[in-house]
């Protein structure tokens, strides 16, 4: 099977459009979360902690957010200064701690999430649920392919 490696290749066009879409959604998210003085990354940290009420280590957070741990440290520091999360010692290991959502962080998410879900519905309004599920499968496969390609390059 011959593959055309130029701008007319639909796979290349899909990749470029995926990157453009990701950038557009990210910029829209920056504006959306800005009204609460949050970045999209800070929201992602808070939301992930909401889904893990017992908290997560910074290593687990960085893995789940696909973010280098050193970048996560700054996010956690800023959110902790605002009282939206806290570091909680782990009894079994005095060197370790878990990051947990505070009551203020939970309250902020209760304010944000209904608007966030409405915005997500608007974003995907034209796409039937069945097609969205298929797209999710496709995007997950693209992500796996990207990880495989990146690991083979290193």
N, C-alpha and C positions, 0 to 999 in steps of 0.2 A: 504494500500500500504506500503510495507516494503522498507525502505531506508537503504542502506549500508553506514555505517559511517567509512570508511577507505580510504586509498590512492587510491583505485581503483574506487571510486565513481566519475563519470564524473563531477558532480557539484563541488566537492572538487578540482579536477584537473583543472577545468575551473577557479575557484577562484585563485588557485596558479598561473596559467598562466596569468590571468589578472593582478595580483600583479607584476609578473616578467616583463610583457609587460609595465606596467605603469612605473616601475623603469627604464627599458631600454630606453623608450621614454623620460623620465625626464632627464636621463644622457645625451642622445643625444641632447636634448634641451639645456642643460647647455653648451655643447660644441658649438652648433650652435650660441646661443646668446652671448657667451663669446667674439666673435670677435667684438662685439659692447660694450663690458664691461657691459653687462646686465645679470641678472639672468632670468630664465623663469618666476619667479614671478613678477619681475619688468616689463618684457614685457607684462605680463597679465594685470598689472595695466594700462600701457600706452595704450594698445589695447582697454581695456574696456572704458577708457576715450575718445578714438577716436570715439567709438560708442555712446558716450553720450557727445556731444559737449558743453552742458550747464554745464557739470561737475556733480560730485556726492559727497555726503557727505562721510566721511570716514566710517561711519556705513553702508551706501549703498554699498560702495566698498567692505568692508569686507564680507558682506552678499553674494554679487554676486560672490566673489572669494572664498567663503567658507573658510575664514581665520579669525582667531581671530583678533580683532581690534588692540590689542597691537602689534601684528606682522606686521600689515599693516602700523602702524605709522613709523616704521623704514624704510620700503620700500619707503613710501612717502617722508620722510626726505631726503633719499639719492637721490631720483629722483629730488626733489626740489633743492638740492645743485648743481646738474648737470644742472639745468635750463630746465629740460624736462617737468616739471609740476609746478603748483603753487597753493597755497591756496588762495582762493578768498573769501572775506567777503560776507556774506549774508545780504543784506540791512535790512531785516525785523527782524533779530536777530543778535545782535552784538557779541554774544558768538559763533555763528555758522559760518562755512565756507564750501565752496565747493572746491573740488580738480578739477582742469582743466588742460588740456594739453596745453603746450606752443607751439609757432611756431617751436622751436627747437625740441620738442617732436614729433610734426607732421612730420617734415622733416626726423627725424630718422626713424619713422614708414614707411614713403614712401620709404626709402631705404631698410628696412628690409622685408616688407610685400611681395613683389614679390618673393623673395627668400624663404620666409616662406611658401607661397602657393605652390611653386614648390616642396619644400621638403615634404609638406603634400601630394601632388599628388603622389610623389615617394613612400612614406610610404604606401599608400593605393592602389598602382597601380594594384595589383593582384585582387582587390575586385571590382566587378561591383557596380555601383551606387545603384541599387535596394537592393543589399545585405548590402551595407554600411548603407542604411536607416533602414533596419531591425535590423542591429547590434546596431545602435543608439537607437532604441526603446528598445532593450534588455538591453543595458547599463543603460538607464534611469530607467528601472524597477529595475535593480540590485541596483542602487543608492537609489531609494525609499525604497527598502527592507532593505538596510543597515541602512538608517536613522531610519526606524521603529524598527529594532532590537536594534540599539544603544539607542533609546529613551526608549525602554522597559527594558533595562539593568540598567538605571540610576534611 
